[in-house]
Amino acid sequence: MKLYGEFTKEDWIKTLKIEEENIPNTFILHGEWEHEWNMDTWKNILVNEQWLPTWNTVIGEYNNRPLGFANVFGGPLASMIAHRFAIVGTKNFIQTGYYGGLSRNIQYGDILIATSAYMEDGVSQWYLPGETTVHADTELVQAAVAYCESKGYRYVTGSVFSTSAMLMETSDLVKDWSEDGHIGVDMETATTFAIAKKFNRKAIGLLNLSDHIIEGDTFYAGNEEFKQIEEEIDRRIREISLYLAEKFD
């Protein structure tokens, strides 16, 4: 009898009821509490025999290539997708979603291309015991940077601090994270990066500034500036993700 950590590729293929030719080379994991709008968006992007293996996941085709999308919130949920699909054969994982700003040198509209993640998410340590930082794939980062520059999209690169308890953030904690050199804080990137590294896959993070917490801004502060640009930056991040999915197919 096997337990989950002992499942092989064949075990997960059987469990997921997926044909090997339908396994996507790229999976986009989007970190957000609300999932319905994101699922509808990606169902409209992906075509041909769309398949929903779980409530938060859709697999279809984009330009004749299998592509997966999952709406996740926090490291544990991200791991449920990344772990299984890394084992069955997905090569590239793109973590999208949002980050709280930890640098005074960024502003709303800046895409954070995460080059590394600090592992306080509560999940990544199970995949990389004894490590504290996990890095993105250099080729994916370079390609994302080049694409943003070609399009004139504003971006920053650097480290994201992945936490497991967003609602426990305090001004003192945020100040410490900022002084340690982290550009932003999220809940999923370290998990996705660690699983990719564990199974010898590629991963990158493309994040949208949602609450500039080093400036005292929160989700609940009536941030009109972010609301005005959120949709456009989300669109740009989807565009970059689809570009990377094709380039690294």
MIDOSE-1310 file (N, C-alpha, C; in nm, 2 decimals, decimal comma, always signed):
residues 249
mkly	+0,08/-0,12/+0,00/+0,00/+0,00/+0,00/+0,09/+0,13/+0,00; +0,06/+0,22/-0,09/+0,14/+0,34/-0,10/+0,06/+0,46/-0,04; +0,13/+0,55/+0,02/+0,07/+0,68/+0,06/+0,12/+0,79/-0,04; +0,06/+0,90/-0,03/+0,07/+1,01/-0,13/+0,22/+1,04/-0,17
geft	+0,30/+1,05/-0,07/+0,44/+1,08/-0,10/+0,52/+0,97/-0,17; +0,46/+0,85/-0,18/+0,52/+0,74/-0,25/+0,46/+0,72/-0,39; +0,36/+0,80/-0,43/+0,29/+0,78/-0,56/+0,39/+0,81/-0,67; +0,39/+0,73/-0,77/+0,48/+0,75/-0,89/+0,40/+0,82/-1,00
kedw	+0,46/+0,85/-1,11/+0,40/+0,92/-1,22/+0,28/+0,83/-1,27; +0,29/+0,70/-1,28/+0,18/+0,62/-1,32/+0,06/+0,62/-1,22; +0,10/+0,63/-1,09/-0,01/+0,64/-0,99/-0,09/+0,77/-1,01; -0,02/+0,88/-1,03/-0,09/+1,01/-1,04/-0,17/+1,02/-1,17
iktl	-0,11/+0,96/-1,28/-0,19/+0,96/-1,40/-0,32/+0,88/-1,39; -0,31/+0,77/-1,32/-0,43/+0,69/-1,29/-0,53/+0,77/-1,20; -0,48/+0,83/-1,10/-0,56/+0,91/-1,00/-0,63/+1,03/-1,07; -0,55/+1,10/-1,15/-0,60/+1,22/-1,22/-0,69/+1,19/-1,34
kiee	-0,68/+1,06/-1,39/-0,75/+1,01/-1,50/-0,72/+1,10/-1,63; -0,59/+1,12/-1,65/-0,54/+1,20/-1,76/-0,46/+1,12/-1,85; -0,48/+1,15/-1,98/-0,40/+1,08/-2,09/-0,27/+1,15/-2,10; -0,16/+1,08/-2,12/-0,03/+1,14/-2,11/-0,01/+1,25/-2,22
enip	-0,08/+1,24/-2,33/-0,06/+1,34/-2,44/-0,13/+1,47/-2,40; -0,22/+1,46/-2,29/-0,29/+1,59/-2,25/-0,22/+1,65/-2,13; -0,11/+1,60/-2,09/-0,04/+1,66/-1,97/+0,03/+1,79/-2,02; -0,01/+1,90/-1,96/+0,05/+2,03/-2,01/+0,20/+2,05/-1,98
ntfi	+0,27/+2,11/-2,07/+0,41/+2,14/-2,04/+0,42/+2,25/-1,95; +0,32/+2,34/-1,95/+0,33/+2,46/-1,86/+0,20/+2,46/-1,78; +0,21/+2,50/-1,65/+0,10/+2,51/-1,56/+0,11/+2,65/-1,50; +0,00/+2,73/-1,51/-0,01/+2,86/-1,44/-0,09/+2,85/-1,32
lhge	-0,03/+2,89/-1,20/-0,09/+2,88/-1,07/-0,12/+3,03/-1,03; -0,24/+3,06/-1,01/-0,28/+3,20/-0,98/-0,32/+3,21/-0,83; -0,25/+3,29/-0,75/-0,28/+3,30/-0,61/-0,38/+3,41/-0,58; -0,50/+3,37/-0,55/-0,61/+3,47/-0,52/-0,72/+3,40/-0,45
wehe	-0,78/+3,47/-0,36/-0,90/+3,42/-0,28/-1,02/+3,39/-0,37; -1,06/+3,48/-0,45/-1,17/+3,46/-0,54/-1,13/+3,38/-0,66; -1,20/+3,28/-0,69/-1,16/+3,19/-0,80/-1,25/+3,19/-0,93; -1,38/+3,23/-0,91/-1,48/+3,21/-1,01/-1,44/+3,29/-1,14
wnmd	-1,41/+3,42/-1,12/-1,38/+3,50/-1,23/-1,25/+3,45/-1,31; -1,15/+3,41/-1,23/-1,03/+3,36/-1,29/-1,06/+3,23/-1,37; -1,14/+3,15/-1,32/-1,17/+3,02/-1,39/-1,24/+3,05/-1,52; -1,34/+3,14/-1,52/-1,41/+3,18/-1,64/-1,32/+3,24/-1,74
twkn	-1,23/+3,33/-1,70/-1,13/+3,39/-1,79/-1,05/+3,29/-1,86; -1,00/+3,19/-1,79/-0,91/+3,09/-1,85/-0,99/+2,99/-1,93; -1,11/+2,96/-1,90/-1,19/+2,88/-1,98/-1,22/+2,94/-2,12; -1,22/+3,07/-2,12/-1,23/+3,14/-2,25/-1,10/+3,15/-2,33
ilvn	-0,99/+3,14/-2,26/-0,86/+3,15/-2,33/-0,82/+3,01/-2,38; -0,85/+2,91/-2,31/-0,82/+2,77/-2,35/-0,93/+2,71/-2,43; -0,89/+2,63/-2,53/-0,99/+2,57/-2,62/-0,97/+2,42/-2,63; -1,06/+2,36/-2,70/-1,05/+2,21/-2,73/-1,05/+2,12/-2,61
eqwl	-1,16/+2,06/-2,59/-1,18/+1,95/-2,49/-1,13/+2,00/-2,35; -1,18/+2,11/-2,31/-1,14/+2,16/-2,18/-1,17/+2,06/-2,07; -1,08/+2,04/-1,98/-1,09/+1,93/-1,88/-1,07/+1,99/-1,74; -1,16/+1,97/-1,65/-1,15/+2,02/-1,51/-1,13/+1,91/-1,41
ptwn	-1,00/+1,88/-1,38/-0,97/+1,76/-1,29/-1,01/+1,79/-1,15; -1,01/+1,92/-1,11/-1,06/+1,96/-0,98/-1,13/+2,09/-0,99; -1,20/+2,13/-0,88/-1,28/+2,25/-0,89/-1,21/+2,38/-0,92; -1,08/+2,38/-0,90/-1,00/+2,51/-0,92/-0,91/+2,50/-1,04
tvig	-0,92/+2,40/-1,12/-0,83/+2,37/-1,23/-0,89/+2,35/-1,36; -0,83/+2,41/-1,47/-0,88/+2,38/-1,60/-0,76/+2,35/-1,69; -0,77/+2,25/-1,78/-0,67/+2,22/-1,87/-0,73/+2,22/-2,01; -0,67/+2,29/-2,10/-0,72/+2,29/-2,24/-0,60/+2,32/-2,33
eynn	-0,62/+2,38/-2,45/-0,52/+2,41/-2,54/-0,51/+2,56/-2,57; -0,38/+2,60/-2,59/-0,36/+2,74/-2,63/-0,26/+2,72/-2,75; -0,30/+2,77/-2,87/-0,22/+2,75/-2,99/-0,17/+2,61/-3,01; -0,27/+2,52/-2,99/-0,25/+2,38/-3,01/-0,15/+2,31/-2,91
rplg	-0,13/+2,37/-2,80/-0,05/+2,32/-2,69/-0,13/+2,30/-2,57; -0,12/+2,18/-2,50/-0,19/+2,17/-2,37/-0,13/+2,27/-2,27; -0,22/+2,33/-2,20/-0,19/+2,43/-2,10/-0,28/+2,42/-1,98; -0,22/+2,43/-1,86/-0,31/+2,42/-1,74/-0,31/+2,55/-1,66
fanv	-0,42/+2,57/-1,60/-0,44/+2,69/-1,51/-0,51/+2,64/-1,38; -0,46/+2,69/-1,27/-0,53/+2,66/-1,14/-0,53/+2,78/-1,05; -0,64/+2,81/-0,99/-0,66/+2,92/-0,89/-0,62/+2,86/-0,76; -0,52/+2,91/-0,69/-0,48/+2,86/-0,56/-0,47/+2,98/-0,46
fggp	-0,48/+2,94/-0,34/-0,47/+3,04/-0,23/-0,38/+2,98/-0,12; -0,26/+3,03/-0,10/-0,17/+2,98/+0,00/-0,09/+2,86/-0,05; +0,02/+2,83/+0,02/+0,11/+2,72/-0,01/+0,04/+2,58/-0,02; -0,04/+2,54/+0,08/-0,10/+2,41/+0,07/-0,18/+2,38/-0,05
lasm	-0,26/+2,48/-0,10/-0,34/+2,46/-0,22/-0,25/+2,46/-0,34; -0,15/+2,55/-0,34/-0,06/+2,55/-0,46/+0,02/+2,41/-0,47; +0,05/+2,36/-0,36/+0,12/+2,23/-0,36/+0,04/+2,11/-0,42; -0,09/+2,12/-0,39/-0,18/+2,01/-0,44/-0,18/+2,01/-0,59
iahr	-0,16/+2,12/-0,66/-0,15/+2,12/-0,80/-0,01/+2,10/-0,85; +0,09/+2,18/-0,80/+0,23/+2,17/-0,85/+0,29/+2,03/-0,82; +0,27/+1,97/-0,71/+0,32/+1,84/-0,68/+0,28/+1,73/-0,78; +0,15/+1,72/-0,80/+0,10/+1,62/-0,88/+0,14/+1,63/-1,03
faiv	+0,13/+1,76/-1,08/+0,17/+1,78/-1,22/+0,32/+1,78/-1,24; +0,40/+1,82/-1,15/+0,54/+1,81/-1,16/+0,58/+1,66/-1,18; +0,52/+1,57/-1,10/+0,55/+1,43/-1,11/+0,50/+1,37/-1,25; +0,38/+1,41/-1,29/+0,33/+1,35/-1,42/+0,40/+1,40/-1,54
gtkn	+0,47/+1,52/-1,53/+0,55/+1,56/-1,65/+0,55/+1,70/-1,68; +0,47/+1,79/-1,61/+0,47/+1,93/-1,65/+0,61/+1,99/-1,62; +0,66/+2,06/-1,72/+0,80/+2,11/-1,71/+0,81/+2,25/-1,65; +0,71/+2,34/-1,67/+0,72/+2,48/-1,63/+0,61/+2,52/-1,55
fiqt	+0,64/+2,59/-1,44/+0,53/+2,64/-1,35/+0,55/+2,79/-1,34; +0,44/+2,86/-1,36/+0,44/+3,01/-1,36/+0,34/+3,05/-1,24; +0,40/+3,10/-1,14/+0,32/+3,15/-1,03/+0,28/+3,30/-1,05; +0,15/+3,32/-1,06/+0,09/+3,45/-1,08/+0,01/+3,49/-0,95
gyyg	-0,04/+3,61/-0,95/-0,12/+3,65/-0,84/-0,07/+3,79/-0,79; -0,06/+3,81/-0,66/-0,04/+3,94/-0,61/+0,07/+3,95/-0,50; +0,12/+4,06/-0,48/+0,22/+4,08/-0,37/+0,20/+4,21/-0,29; +0,23/+4,20/-0,17/+0,23/+4,32/-0,08/+0,36/+4,39/-0,10
glsr	+0,36/+4,52/-0,12/+0,49/+4,59/-0,14/+0,57/+4,61/-0,02; +0,70/+4,57/-0,03/+0,79/+4,59/+0,08/+0,91/+4,69/+0,05; +0,90/+4,74/-0,07/+1,00/+4,84/-0,11/+0,94/+4,97/-0,14; +1,00/+5,08/-0,10/+0,95/+5,21/-0,13/+0,99/+5,26/-0,27
niqy	+1,06/+5,17/-0,34/+1,11/+5,21/-0,48/+1,01/+5,15/-0,58; +0,90/+5,09/-0,54/+0,81/+5,03/-0,64/+0,68/+5,11/-0,63; +0,59/+5,09/-0,73/+0,47/+5,16/-0,73/+0,36/+5,07/-0,80; +0,24/+5,10/-0,79/+0,13/+5,03/-0,85/+0,15/+5,03/-1,00
gdil	+0,14/+4,91/-1,06/+0,17/+4,89/-1,20/+0,30/+4,82/-1,23; +0,38/+4,81/-1,12/+0,51/+4,73/-1,14/+0,48/+4,58/-1,13; +0,52/+4,51/-1,23/+0,52/+4,36/-1,22/+0,64/+4,32/-1,15; +0,62/+4,24/-1,05/+0,74/+4,18/-0,98/+0,77/+4,04/-1,05
iats	+0,89/+4,04/-1,11/+0,94/+3,91/-1,17/+1,02/+3,85/-1,05; +0,97/+3,76/-0,98/+1,03/+3,70/-0,87/+1,15/+3,61/-0,90; +1,27/+3,65/-0,86/+1,39/+3,58/-0,89/+1,42/+3,48/-0,78; +1,36/+3,50/-0,66/+1,38/+3,41/-0,55/+1,26/+3,42/-0,45
ayme	+1,25/+3,33/-0,36/+1,14/+3,33/-0,26/+1,20/+3,29/-0,13; +1,17/+3,36/-0,02/+1,21/+3,32/+0,11/+1,10/+3,23/+0,17; +1,14/+3,12/+0,23/+1,06/+3,01/+0,25/+1,00/+3,01/+0,39; +0,89/+3,09/+0,41/+0,82/+3,10/+0,54/+0,67/+3,06/+0,51
dgvs	+0,65/+2,99/+0,40/+0,51/+2,95/+0,36/+0,45/+2,83/+0,43; +0,54/+2,75/+0,50/+0,49/+2,64/+0,57/+0,49/+2,51/+0,49; +0,52/+2,52/+0,36/+0,51/+2,40/+0,28/+0,65/+2,37/+0,21; +0,71/+2,47/+0,17/+0,83/+2,45/+0,09/+0,94/+2,38/+0,17
qwyl	+0,94/+2,39/+0,30/+1,04/+2,33/+0,38/+1,03/+2,17/+0,37; +0,92/+2,12/+0,34/+0,90/+1,98/+0,33/+0,97/+1,93/+0,20; +0,98/+2,01/+0,10/+1,04/+1,97/-0,02/+1,19/+2,00/-0,02; +1,23/+2,10/+0,05/+1,38/+2,14/+0,05/+1,42/+2,16/+0,20
pget	+1,43/+2,05/+0,27/+1,46/+2,06/+0,42/+1,59/+2,13/+0,44; +1,60/+2,22/+0,54/+1,72/+2,29/+0,57/+1,75/+2,42/+0,49; +1,67/+2,44/+0,38/+1,70/+2,56/+0,30/+1,60/+2,67/+0,34; +1,64/+2,79/+0,31/+1,56/+2,91/+0,35/+1,51/+2,99/+0,23
tvha	+1,59/+2,98/+0,12/+1,56/+3,05/+0,00/+1,56/+2,96/-0,12; +1,47/+2,98/-0,21/+1,46/+2,90/-0,34/+1,45/+2,99/-0,46; +1,52/+2,96/-0,56/+1,53/+3,05/-0,68/+1,45/+3,01/-0,80; +1,41/+3,11/-0,87/+1,34/+3,09/-1,00/+1,44/+3,04/-1,10
dtel	+1,39/+2,99/-1,21/+1,47/+2,95/-1,33/+1,52/+3,07/-1,40; +1,65/+3,07/-1,42/+1,72/+3,19/-1,48/+1,67/+3,21/-1,62; +1,65/+3,11/-1,70/+1,61/+3,12/-1,84/+1,47/+3,19/-1,85; +1,38/+3,14/-1,76/+1,24/+3,20/-1,76/+1,25/+3,35/-1,72
vqaa	+1,33/+3,38/-1,62/+1,34/+3,52/-1,57/+1,40/+3,60/-1,68; +1,50/+3,56/-1,75/+1,56/+3,64/-1,86/+1,46/+3,66/-1,97; +1,38/+3,56/-2,00/+1,28/+3,57/-2,11/+1,17/+3,67/-2,07; +1,13/+3,66/-1,94/+1,02/+3,75/-1,90/+1,07/+3,90/-1,90
vayc	+1,19/+3,92/-1,85/+1,25/+4,05/-1,85/+1,26/+4,11/-2,00; +1,31/+4,03/-2,09/+1,32/+4,07/-2,23/+1,19/+4,10/-2,29; +1,09/+4,02/-2,25/+0,95/+4,05/-2,31/+0,90/+4,18/-2,25; +0,91/+4,20/-2,12/+0,86/+4,33/-2,06/+0,93/+4,45/-2,13
eskg	+1,06/+4,44/-2,15/+1,13/+4,55/-2,21/+1,09/+4,57/-2,35; +1,06/+4,46/-2,43/+1,02/+4,48/-2,56/+0,88/+4,55/-2,57; +0,80/+4,53/-2,47/+0,66/+4,58/-2,47/+0,65/+4,71/-2,39; +0,76/+4,75/-2,33/+0,76/+4,87/-2,24/+0,68/+4,86/-2,12
yryv	+0,67/+4,73/-2,07/+0,59/+4,71/-1,94/+0,69/+4,73/-1,82; +0,64/+4,81/-1,72/+0,72/+4,83/-1,60/+0,73/+4,70/-1,52; +0,85/+4,68/-1,47/+0,87/+4,56/-1,39/+0,99/+4,58/-1,29; +0,99/+4,50/-1,19/+1,10/+4,50/-1,10/+1,14/+4,35/-1,08
tgsv	+1,26/+4,32/-1,05/+1,31/+4,19/-1,02/+1,36/+4,18/-0,87; +1,35/+4,07/-0,81/+1,40/+4,05/-0,68/+1,32/+3,94/-0,60; +1,34/+3,95/-0,47/+1,30/+3,84/-0,38/+1,16/+3,87/-0,33; +1,08/+3,76/-0,32/+0,95/+3,77/-0,25/+0,95/+3,69/-0,12
fsts	+0,90/+3,74/-0,02/+0,89/+3,67/+0,11/+0,75/+3,60/+0,11; +0,76/+3,46/+0,11/+0,63/+3,39/+0,11/+0,59/+3,35/+0,26; +0,48/+3,40/+0,30/+0,43/+3,38/+0,43/+0,31/+3,28/+0,43; +0,28/+3,22/+0,55/+0,17/+3,13/+0,56/+0,05/+3,20/+0,64
amlm	+0,08/+3,32/+0,69/-0,02/+3,38/+0,78/-0,03/+3,53/+0,75; -0,09/+3,57/+0,64/-0,10/+3,71/+0,59/-0,16/+3,80/+0,70; -0,26/+3,75/+0,77/-0,33/+3,83/+0,87/-0,26/+3,86/+1,00; -0,14/+3,79/+1,01/-0,05/+3,82/+1,12/+0,06/+3,92/+1,09
etsd	+0,05/+3,98/+0,97/+0,15/+4,08/+0,94/+0,14/+4,20/+1,03; +0,25/+4,25/+1,07/+0,25/+4,38/+1,15/+0,35/+4,47/+1,09; +0,34/+4,60/+1,13/+0,44/+4,70/+1,08/+0,58/+4,66/+1,11; +0,61/+4,61/+1,23/+0,74/+4,57/+1,26/+0,79/+4,45/+1,17
lvkd	+0,71/+4,35/+1,15/+0,75/+4,24/+1,06/+0,77/+4,29/+0,92; +0,69/+4,37/+0,87/+0,70/+4,43/+0,73/+0,83/+4,51/+0,72; +0,86/+4,58/+0,82/+0,98/+4,66/+0,82/+1,11/+4,57/+0,82; +1,10/+4,46/+0,90/+1,21/+4,37/+0,90/+1,23/+4,30/+0,76
wsed	+1,12/+4,26/+0,70/+1,13/+4,20/+0,57/+1,18/+4,29/+0,46; +1,14/+4,42/+0,47/+1,19/+4,52/+0,38/+1,34/+4,54/+0,40; +1,38/+4,55/+0,52/+1,52/+4,57/+0,55/+1,61/+4,45/+0,51; +1,55/+4,33/+0,50/+1,62/+4,22/+0,45/+1,63/+4,21/+0,30
ghig	+1,57/+4,31/+0,23/+1,59/+4,32/+0,09/+1,48/+4,26/+0,00; +1,37/+4,21/+0,07/+1,26/+4,16/-0,01/+1,18/+4,27/-0,08; +1,14/+4,24/-0,20/+1,06/+4,34/-0,27/+0,91/+4,33/-0,24; +0,86/+4,21/-0,21/+0,72/+4,19/-0,18/+0,70/+4,07/-0,10
vdme	+0,57/+4,05/-0,06/+0,53/+3,94/+0,02/+0,41/+3,87/-0,04; +0,41/+3,74/-0,05/+0,29/+3,67/-0,10/+0,28/+3,54/-0,02; +0,20/+3,45/-0,07/+0,17/+3,32/+0,01/+0,21/+3,19/-0,07; +0,24/+3,20/-0,20/+0,25/+3,08/-0,28/+0,38/+3,06/-0,35
tatt	+0,46/+3,16/-0,37/+0,57/+3,15/-0,47/+0,68/+3,05/-0,41; +0,71/+3,06/-0,29/+0,81/+2,97/-0,23/+0,77/+2,82/-0,25; +0,64/+2,80/-0,23/+0,59/+2,66/-0,25/+0,61/+2,61/-0,39; +0,57/+2,69/-0,48/+0,58/+2,65/-0,62/+0,72/+2,64/-0,67
faia	+0,81/+2,73/-0,63/+0,95/+2,72/-0,66/+1,01/+2,59/-0,60; +0,98/+2,57/-0,47/+1,04/+2,45/-0,41/+1,00/+2,32/-0,47; +0,87/+2,31/-0,51/+0,83/+2,18/-0,57/+0,89/+2,17/-0,71; +0,91/+2,28/-0,78/+0,97/+2,27/-0,91/+1,12/+2,23/-0,89
kkfn	+1,19/+2,28/-0,79/+1,33/+2,24/-0,77/+1,34/+2,10/-0,73; +1,25/+2,05/-0,64/+1,25/+1,91/-0,59/+1,24/+1,82/-0,71; +1,15/+1,85/-0,81/+1,13/+1,76/-0,92/+1,20/+1,80/-1,05; +1,30/+1,89/-1,04/+1,38/+1,93/-1,15/+1,30/+1,99/-1,26
rkai	+1,21/+2,08/-1,22/+1,13/+2,16/-1,32/+1,17/+2,31/-1,31; +1,11/+2,38/-1,40/+1,14/+2,53/-1,41/+1,02/+2,60/-1,34; +1,05/+2,72/-1,28/+0,95/+2,80/-1,22/+0,99/+2,95/-1,22; +0,88/+3,03/-1,23/+0,90/+3,17/-1,22/+0,78/+3,23/-1,15
glln	+0,79/+3,35/-1,09/+0,68/+3,42/-1,04/+0,66/+3,56/-1,11; +0,53/+3,58/-1,14/+0,49/+3,71/-1,21/+0,38/+3,77/-1,12; +0,41/+3,87/-1,04/+0,31/+3,92/-0,94/+0,27/+4,06/-0,96; +0,15/+4,09/-0,92/+0,09/+4,22/-0,94/+0,08/+4,29/-0,80
lsdh	+0,13/+4,41/-0,79/+0,13/+4,48/-0,66/-0,02/+4,52/-0,62; -0,06/+4,46/-0,50/-0,20/+4,47/-0,46/-0,22/+4,57/-0,34; -0,12/+4,57/-0,25/-0,13/+4,65/-0,13/+0,01/+4,69/-0,09; +0,04/+4,82/-0,09/+0,17/+4,87/-0,07/+0,19/+4,88/+0,08
iieg	+0,22/+4,76/+0,15/+0,21/+4,76/+0,29/+0,32/+4,83/+0,36; +0,44/+4,85/+0,30/+0,55/+4,92/+0,36/+0,51/+5,07/+0,38; +0,41/+5,11/+0,29/+0,36/+5,25/+0,30/+0,23/+5,26/+0,39; +0,20/+5,15/+0,45/+0,08/+5,15/+0,54/-0,05/+5,12/+0,46
dtfy	-0,04/+5,08/+0,33/-0,16/+5,06/+0,25/-0,21/+4,91/+0,27; -0,34/+4,89/+0,28/-0,39/+4,75/+0,30/-0,50/+4,73/+0,20; -0,55/+4,61/+0,19/-0,66/+4,57/+0,11/-0,79/+4,66/+0,14; -0,79/+4,70/+0,27/-0,92/+4,76/+0,32/-0,91/+4,91/+0,33
agne	-0,81/+4,97/+0,26/-0,79/+5,11/+0,27/-0,86/+5,19/+0,16; -0,94/+5,12/+0,08/-1,01/+5,19/-0,03/-0,91/+5,24/-0,13; -0,82/+5,15/-0,17/-0,71/+5,18/-0,26/-0,77/+5,20/-0,41; -0,80/+5,32/-0,44/-0,86/+5,34/-0,58/-0,75/+5,34/-0,68
efkq	-0,63/+5,37/-0,65/-0,52/+5,37/-0,75/-0,50/+5,22/-0,80; -0,50/+5,13/-0,71/-0,48/+4,99/-0,75/-0,60/+4,94/-0,83; -0,72/+4,97/-0,79/-0,84/+4,93/-0,86/-0,84/+4,97/-1,00; -0,78/+5,09/-1,03/-0,78/+5,14/-1,17/-0,69/+5,07/-1,26
ieee	-0,58/+5,01/-1,20/-0,48/+4,95/-1,29/-0,47/+4,80/-1,27; -0,54/+4,74/-1,17/-0,53/+4,60/-1,15/-0,56/+4,51/-1,27; -0,67/+4,54/-1,34/-0,71/+4,46/-1,45/-0,61/+4,46/-1,56; -0,55/+4,58/-1,59/-0,45/+4,59/-1,70/-0,33/+4,51/-1,66
idrr	-0,28/+4,52/-1,54/-0,16/+4,45/-1,50/-0,19/+4,29/-1,50; -0,30/+4,25/-1,46/-0,34/+4,11/-1,46/-0,34/+4,07/-1,61; -0,39/+4,15/-1,70/-0,39/+4,11/-1,84/-0,25/+4,10/-1,89; -0,16/+4,19/-1,85/-0,02/+4,18/-1,90/+0,05/+4,06/-1,85
irei	+0,02/+4,02/-1,72/+0,08/+3,90/-1,66/+0,03/+3,78/-1,74; -0,10/+3,77/-1,77/-0,15/+3,66/-1,85/-0,08/+3,65/-1,99; -0,06/+3,77/-2,05/+0,01/+3,78/-2,18/+0,16/+3,73/-2,17; +0,23/+3,77/-2,06/+0,37/+3,72/-2,05/+0,37/+3,57/-2,02
slyl	+0,27/+3,52/-1,94/+0,26/+3,38/-1,91/+0,24/+3,30/-2,03; +0,15/+3,34/-2,12/+0,13/+3,27/-2,24/+0,25/+3,27/-2,34; +0,32/+3,38/-2,34/+0,44/+3,39/-2,42/+0,54/+3,29/-2,37; +0,56/+3,28/-2,23/+0,66/+3,19/-2,18/+0,62/+3,04/-2,20
aekf	+0,49/+3,02/-2,19/+0,44/+2,88/-2,22/+0,47/+2,84/-2,36; +0,46/+2,93/-2,46/+0,49/+2,89/-2,60/+0,64/+2,88/-2,62; +0,72/+2,97/-2,56/+0,86/+2,98/-2,58/+0,93/+2,85/-2,52; +0,88/+2,81/-2,41/+0,94/+2,70/-2,34/+0,86/+2,57/-2,34
d	+0,79/+2,55/-2,45/+0,70/+2,44/-2,47/+0,79/+2,31/-2,49
